[in-house]
Amino acid sequence: MCECKKQFYPLRFYVVDSEDSPLLGTKASQELNLVQRVGELKSSTLEYIKEEHSDVFENSSLGCLLVKYTIRLK
């Protein structure tokens, strides 16, 4: 059992011989309510982002650089 915020959760722990930092997986983090997945943006949030950063979303400049640029690949 693992205690977090005065609640107990049945979690599986793996003990390894390593000097690395402890790691808590995604599933355990969600079960402990430490993180929360967000599947989509609400339209009001999306509209706020578009309004707040309108210069980024202008049709004339979206995907375009103001200067000529060359990318060379090996």
Helices and strands as residue ranges (DSSP letters): E 2-4, E 7-9, H 26-31, H 43-52
